[in-house]
């Protein structure tokens, strides 16, 4: 491979690089092994108990006195059956009803994909990362910004499977607009289920799409209908239409998933100053009210269905109205929502997001702020953790690689070995051996541990300026681009039983012949 040949020439000129390359072997990168990170830190809680209660009381007042619009007749009928006041399409519910419904939610559950070795615990201390989802545009260093296309979609699915720090396959990592919307979900779910063996997401955008998705996940897992419904194997995410509304297709999909025993994440998209009050506590209060209203509906219709509360509260640029992400306000809103999720004993979803247009410094500081806010808030599922640009309008493979560097660093940060205090870690004998005049490079304590003592980067370059310049002065996105290409060159899809694969292809072909999902074009 040309990349390997170029590296060999550089290894001869740089001893440090040669050592790293020997450790990396012949793979595109030497990444961390698959693991379920555990968040051992105490969550950051900016609010005292009185603040949590103030937001809770505010959310209950919204639900009781202002109401939430449900643009879904089935939802309105369910609320009437539950004894809630329904005026037109506005639903009013009291605190007792909401809290009784929340009490039905499991605090923890497990999502089991077609490969049970990739099962994901949701809740507790688990900290899970997912790929970028839903941008309509693709950008890389060679192509520039273009509308999403299927081959780009496949590339992102390969990255999703390849990186061990990506635990679940979210929505379409880029929207392949070259495939007609009536059958796009069939092609996308097929590629997702074949190219990955991780937990997958399905969009709640009409009955046909969510029902097809559930059948495809069932088939890919080699399950009967009863086995599929017995425990959660996939999930959907729905968004409210802020302020104070839930639309028809998302509520329809959420109910279908919940009744089939599959997980539902409810994530209001509340931008302070635009679709929510300009104050953070007001925006979080609105977000909580919108989320709890949908979760209450789901729990009445399907008691005990696995639900996750999501946060996507940020602010807008008050000069342009454009969404801003990774801001101090975004971080605090995420932390505050974490406190509310623990108050209601619900698992939490947040996001790794930015407003930058290319994978530059702004992209990384905003994304890092978002990711660390997820850590600090006690988040369990981090959406868009790798590859997001332009406020969610662009997916970039270079940004995906760069973000995975940060995700691996977070995983390493969470390993108990970094703060272990055994006698071997305190290392008194080594300190005595080296004394005041020596160094630790050659002592036995270092020799026994140096290969695993510290985090080994995949995209960072730790050489000095002169060595970096001599080696071509490659900036981080350029290194990330090379890694992306090398990963695609060596990618192998996870195994799938031939009979299962054939059944999956036949299902897709049949549903395409039937027209897929209805569209108006």
C-alpha positions in Angstrom: 0.0 0.0 0.0 1.4 3.4 -0.9 0.7 4.8 2.6 2.8 2.1 4.1 5.7 2.7 1.6 5.7 6.4 2.4 5.7 5.7 6.2 8.7 3.4 5.8 10.8 6.2 4.3 9.8 8.5 7.1 10.6 5.9 9.8 14.2 5.8 8.7 14.4 9.5 9.3 12.7 9.7 12.7 13.4 7.3 15.6 10.4 8.3 17.6 8.1 7.8 14.6 9.8 4.4 13.9 9.1 3.3 17.5 5.4 4.3 17.2 5.1 2.6 13.8 6.5 -0.7 15.0 3.9 -0.7 17.8 1.2 0.1 15.3 2.0 -2.9 13.0 0.5 -3.1 9.6 -3.0 -1.6 10.4 -4.1 1.8 9.4 -4.0 2.8 13.1 -3.3 1.2 16.5 -6.6 1.9 18.2 -7.9 1.0 21.7 -9.8 -2.3 21.9 -13.6 -2.5 22.1 -14.8 -1.6 25.6 -17.7 -0.1 27.4 -16.3 3.0 29.1 -17.4 3.6 32.7 -17.7 7.2 33.9 -16.2 7.1 37.4 -16.3 10.9 38.0 -18.9 12.6 40.1 -21.2 14.6 37.8 -20.9 18.4 37.7 -24.0 19.8 39.3 -24.3 23.6 38.9 -27.7 23.7 40.5 -28.5 23.0 44.2 -31.5 21.0 45.2 -33.6 24.2 45.1 -32.7 24.7 41.4 -33.6 21.2 40.4 -37.0 21.6 42.2 -37.5 25.0 40.5 -37.1 23.5 37.0 -39.2 20.5 37.9 -42.0 22.8 39.3 -41.7 24.9 36.1 -42.0 21.9 33.9 -45.1 20.7 35.8 -46.7 24.1 35.5 -46.2 24.0 31.7 -47.7 20.6 31.5 -50.6 21.4 33.7 -51.5 25.0 32.7 -50.1 25.7 29.2 -50.2 22.2 27.7 -48.3 20.5 24.9 -49.7 20.1 21.4 -49.8 16.5 20.0 -50.4 16.5 16.3 -51.3 12.9 16.4 -54.9 11.6 16.9 -53.8 8.3 18.4 -51.8 10.2 21.1 -54.8 12.4 21.8 -57.0 9.3 22.3 -54.5 7.7 24.6 -54.3 10.8 26.8 -58.1 11.0 26.9 -58.2 7.4 28.0 -55.6 8.2 30.7 -57.8 10.9 32.1 -55.8 13.9 30.9 -57.5 17.1 29.7 -57.5 17.4 25.9 -58.6 20.6 24.3 -58.3 20.3 20.5 -54.8 19.0 20.0 -53.4 20.5 23.3 -52.9 18.1 26.2 -52.8 19.0 29.8 -51.5 16.6 32.4 -50.9 16.9 36.1 -47.8 16.1 38.2 -49.2 12.9 39.7 -49.9 11.4 36.3 -46.5 12.4 34.9 -44.6 11.0 37.9 -46.5 7.8 37.9 -45.7 7.3 34.3 -42.0 8.1 34.8 -41.9 5.5 37.6 -42.6 2.8 35.0 -39.3 3.6 33.1 -36.4 1.3 33.7 -33.3 3.1 35.0 -31.1 0.8 33.1 -31.5 -1.6 30.2 -29.5 -3.4 27.5 -29.5 -3.0 23.7 -28.5 -6.2 22.0 -27.6 -6.0 18.3 -27.0 -8.9 15.8 -23.6 -9.5 17.4 -24.3 -10.0 21.1 -20.7 -9.2 21.9 -21.6 -5.6 21.0 -24.4 -5.4 23.5 -24.7 -2.0 25.2 -25.8 -1.3 28.7 -27.8 1.9 28.9 -27.7 3.7 32.2 -25.6 3.3 35.3 -22.0 4.4 34.7 -21.9 3.4 31.0 -20.6 6.2 28.7 -21.3 5.3 25.0 -20.5 7.2 21.8 -22.3 7.2 18.5 -21.5 8.4 15.0 -22.7 11.6 13.3 -26.3 11.4 12.2 -28.5 13.2 9.6 -26.3 15.8 7.9 -27.6 16.5 4.3 -24.1 17.3 3.1 -20.7 15.6 2.8 -17.2 17.2 3.0 -13.7 15.9 2.7 -10.4 17.4 1.7 -10.6 15.9 -1.8 -14.2 16.4 -2.6 -15.2 19.6 -0.8 -18.8 20.1 0.2 -21.4 18.1 -1.8 -24.9 16.8 -1.2 -24.9 13.5 0.6 -24.5 10.3 -1.6 -24.7 6.6 -1.0 -21.0 5.9 -1.3 -20.3 8.5 1.3 -22.9 6.9 3.5 -21.1 3.6 3.1 -17.7 5.2 4.0 -19.1 6.5 7.2 -20.7 3.2 8.1 -17.3 1.6 7.6 -15.7 4.1 9.9 -18.5 3.5 12.4 -17.8 -0.3 12.4 -14.0 0.2 12.3 -13.5 2.4 15.3 -13.9 0.6 18.6 -14.6 3.9 20.4 -17.9 4.2 18.4 -20.4 2.0 20.2 -23.6 2.5 18.2 -24.6 3.4 14.7 -26.9 6.4 14.9 -29.1 7.8 12.1 -27.8 8.1 8.5 -24.3 9.6 9.0 -24.9 11.5 5.8 -28.3 11.6 4.0 -27.8 9.9 0.6 -30.0 12.1 -1.5 -29.0 10.2 -4.7 -31.4 7.4 -3.5 -35.2 8.2 -3.7 -36.8 8.9 -0.4 -39.4 6.2 -0.8 -36.7 3.4 -0.7 -33.8 5.3 1.0 -34.6 3.7 4.4 -34.4 0.3 2.9 -31.0 0.8 1.2 -29.6 2.6 4.2 -30.7 0.0 6.8 -29.5 -2.8 4.6 -26.0 -1.2 4.3 -26.0 -0.4 8.0 -26.9 -3.9 9.1 -24.4 -5.5 6.7 -21.5 -3.1 7.2 -21.8 -3.0 11.0 -22.7 -5.5 13.8 -23.3 -2.7 16.3 -26.6 -1.4 17.7 -28.5 0.6 15.1 -31.0 3.4 15.0 -34.1 3.8 12.9 -35.9 7.0 12.0 -39.5 7.5 13.1 -40.6 9.1 9.9 -43.9 7.3 9.0 -45.2 3.9 9.8 -43.6 2.1 6.8 -40.1 3.3 7.6 -40.1 2.3 11.3 -42.0 -1.0 10.6 -39.5 -1.9 7.9 -36.6 -1.1 10.1 -37.8 -3.3 12.9 -38.3 -6.2 10.5 -34.8 -5.7 9.0 -33.2 -5.7 12.5 -35.1 -8.8 13.4 -34.0 -10.6 10.2 -30.4 -9.5 10.6 -30.3 -10.9 14.1 -31.8 -14.2 13.0 -34.8 -13.7 15.4 -38.4 -14.7 15.5 -40.9 -12.0 16.0 -41.3 -13.1 19.7 -37.5 -13.1 20.2 -37.3 -9.6 18.7 -40.0 -8.2 21.0 -38.7 -9.9 24.1 -35.9 -7.3 24.6 -34.6 -4.2 22.9 -32.3 -4.6 20.0 -32.5 -1.2 18.4 -33.7 2.3 19.2 -35.3 5.4 17.7 -34.8 9.0 18.5 -37.7 11.6 18.3 -37.5 15.3 18.6 -40.2 17.7 19.7 -41.1 20.6 17.5 -40.2 23.3 19.9 -41.9 25.2 21.4 -44.5 22.9 22.9 -45.4 20.5 20.0 -44.9 16.9 19.0 -45.6 16.0 15.4 -47.5 13.0 14.0 -44.8 10.7 12.4 -42.3 10.8 15.3 -45.0 10.1 17.9 -46.3 7.3 15.7 -42.9 5.8 15.4 -42.1 6.1 19.1 -45.4 4.3 20.0 -44.7 1.5 17.4 -41.1 1.0 18.7 -42.2 1.0 22.4 -45.0 -1.4 21.8 -42.5 -3.7 20.1 -40.2 -3.5 23.2 -37.6 -1.3 21.5 -36.0 1.8 23.0 -37.1 5.4 22.4 -35.0 8.5 23.0 -37.0 11.7 23.4 -34.8 14.8 22.6 -36.3 18.3 22.4 -34.3 20.7 20.2 -34.6 23.9 22.3 -32.4 26.8 21.2 -32.3 29.5 23.8 -33.3 32.8 22.3 -35.1 31.2 19.3 -37.4 28.2 20.1 -37.0 28.6 23.9 -36.5 31.3 26.5 -33.2 33.2 26.3 -32.4 32.2 29.9 -30.8 28.7 30.3 -33.1 27.7 33.1 -36.1 28.7 31.0 -34.8 26.7 28.0 -34.0 23.6 30.1 -37.5 23.9 31.8 -39.2 23.9 28.4 -37.1 21.0 27.2 -37.9 18.9 30.2 -41.6 19.6 29.8 -41.6 18.6 26.2 -39.6 15.4 26.8 -41.6 14.3 29.8 -44.9 14.7 28.0 -43.8 12.2 25.3 -42.3 9.8 27.8 -45.5 9.8 29.8 -47.5 9.0 26.7 -45.1 6.1 25.8 -45.3 4.7 29.4 -49.1 4.8 29.4 -49.2 3.0 26.1 -46.4 0.6 26.7 -45.6 0.3 30.5 -41.9 -0.3 31.2 -40.8 0.5 27.6 -37.1 1.5 27.6 -36.9 5.3 27.4 -34.0 7.8 27.4 -34.3 11.6 27.9 -32.3 13.6 25.5 -30.9 17.1 25.7 -30.1 19.4 22.7 -30.4 22.7 24.5 -28.0 25.3 23.2 -28.1 29.0 22.2 -28.2 30.9 19.0 -25.9 33.7 17.7 -28.1 36.7 18.5 -26.5 38.6 15.6 -27.3 36.1 12.9 -29.8 33.7 14.5 -27.5 30.7 13.6 -27.3 27.8 16.1 -24.2 27.8 18.3 -22.8 24.6 19.8 -20.0 23.8 22.3 -20.6 27.2 24.0 -20.4 27.7 27.7 -24.2 27.9 27.7 -24.5 24.6 25.9 -22.2 23.0 28.5 -24.2 24.3 31.4 -27.5 23.3 29.9 -26.2 19.8 29.4 -25.0 19.6 33.0 -28.4 21.0 34.2 -30.3 18.4 32.2 -28.1 15.7 33.7 -29.3 16.8 37.1 -32.9 16.6 36.0 -32.4 13.1 34.4 -31.1 11.8 37.7 -34.0 13.5 39.5 -36.4 11.5 37.2 -34.2 8.4 37.2 -33.9 8.3 33.4 -30.9 7.5 31.3 -29.5 10.6 29.5 -28.5 11.3 25.9 -26.5 14.4 24.8 -24.3 15.2 21.8 -20.8 16.0 20.5 -21.5 19.0 18.3 -20.0 22.2 16.9 -20.8 25.1 14.6 -17.5 25.1 12.6 -17.7 24.6 8.8 -14.4 22.6 8.4 -12.4 20.4 10.7 -10.3 23.3 12.2 -9.4 24.6 15.6 -12.9 25.9 16.2 -14.4 22.5 15.3 -12.2 20.8 17.9 -12.6 23.2 20.8 -16.4 23.3 20.4 -16.7 19.6 20.0 -14.4 19.0 23.0 -16.5 21.3 25.0 -19.6 19.4 24.0 -18.0 16.0 24.7 -16.7 17.0 28.1 -20.1 18.4 29.0 -21.4 15.0 28.2 -18.9 13.4 30.6 -19.6 16.0 33.3 -23.4 15.6 33.0 -23.4 11.9 33.5 -24.6 11.2 29.9 -25.1 7.6 28.9 -25.4 8.0 25.1 -23.5 10.6 23.2 -25.0 11.3 19.8 -22.9 12.8 16.9 -19.7 12.1 18.8 -17.7 11.8 15.6 -17.9 13.6 12.3 -20.3 16.5 12.9 -19.7 20.0 11.2 -21.7 23.2 10.4 -24.3 22.7 13.1 -25.2 19.3 11.7 -25.4 20.3 8.0 -22.1 18.6 7.1 -20.6 15.1 7.9 -16.8 14.9 7.4 -14.6 11.7 7.5 -11.6 13.8 8.6 -13.6 15.2 11.5 -14.7 11.7 12.3 -11.1 10.5 12.7 -10.1 13.6 14.7 -13.1 13.2 17.0 -12.2 9.6 17.6 -8.9 10.8 18.9 -10.7 12.8 21.5 -13.1 9.9 22.3 -10.2 7.6 22.9 -8.6 10.1 25.2 -11.8 10.3 27.2 -11.9 6.5 27.4 -8.3 6.5 28.6 -9.0 9.2 31.1 -11.8 7.0 32.6 -9.6 3.9 33.1 -8.9 3.3 36.8 -5.3 2.6 36.0 -4.7 6.3 35.6 -5.4 7.0 39.3 -4.4 3.7 40.8 -2.5 3.9 44.1 -1.2 0.4 44.7 2.4 0.1 46.0 3.5 -0.6 42.4 1.9 2.7 41.3 3.3 4.7 44.2 6.7 3.3 43.0 8.8 4.0 46.1 11.4 1.4 45.1 11.8 3.0 41.6 12.1 6.5 43.2 14.9 5.1 45.5 16.6 3.3 42.6 16.8 6.4 40.4 17.6 8.9 43.2 18.3 12.6 42.7 20.8 12.2 39.8 19.3 9.6 37.4 16.4 9.4 35.1 13.5 7.0 34.8 13.8 6.0 31.1 16.0 3.0 31.8 14.8 1.8 35.2 13.1 -1.6 35.5 9.8 0.0 36.7 9.6 2.0 33.5 10.7 -0.9 31.2 8.0 -3.1 32.5 5.3 -0.5 31.8 6.3 1.9 29.1 4.3 0.3 26.3 1.0 0.7 28.1 1.7 3.5 30.6 0.3 6.4 28.5 -2.2 7.1 25.8 -0.9 6.4 22.3 -2.4 8.8 19.8 -3.9 7.9 16.4 -3.9 11.3 14.7 -1.9 13.6 16.9 1.8 14.3 16.0 4.0 14.8 19.1 7.3 15.5 17.3 9.0 18.8 17.4 8.5 21.4 14.7 11.6 20.6 12.7 10.8 16.9 12.5 7.2 17.6 11.6 8.3 20.1 8.9 10.9 17.7 7.4 8.2 15.1 7.2 6.0 17.2 5.0 4.4 19.7 7.5 1.1 17.8 7.4 -1.7 19.5 9.3 -4.1 17.5 11.4 -7.0 17.2 8.8 -4.5 16.0 6.3 -3.3 13.3 8.6 -6.9 12.4 9.4 -7.6 12.2 5.6 -4.8 9.7 5.1 -6.1 7.6 8.1 -9.6 7.7 6.7 -8.4 6.4 3.3 -6.2 3.7 4.9 -9.2 2.5 7.0 -11.3 2.1 3.9 -8.6 0.2 2.1 -8.3 -2.4 4.8 -12.0 -2.5 5.9 -13.7 -5.9 6.1 -17.4 -6.1 6.9 -18.4 -8.2 9.9 -19.5 -11.7 9.2 -23.2 -12.4 8.5 -24.8 -15.8 8.1 -25.4 -16.4 4.3 -29.0 -17.4 4.8 -29.8 -14.4 7.0 -28.1 -12.1 4.4 -30.2 -13.6 1.6 -33.4 -13.2 3.7 -32.5 -9.5 4.3 -31.9 -8.9 0.6 -35.2 -10.5 -0.3 -37.1 -8.4 2.2 -35.5 -5.2 0.8 -36.3 -6.3 -2.8 -39.9 -7.1 -1.9 -40.5 -3.8 -0.1 -39.0 -1.9 -3.0 -41.3 -3.6 -5.4 -44.2 -2.6 -3.2 -43.1 1.0 -3.3 -41.4 1.4 0.0 -42.7 4.4 1.9 -45.2 6.9 0.4 -43.8 10.3 -0.7 -45.3 13.3 -2.4 -42.8 13.4 -5.2 
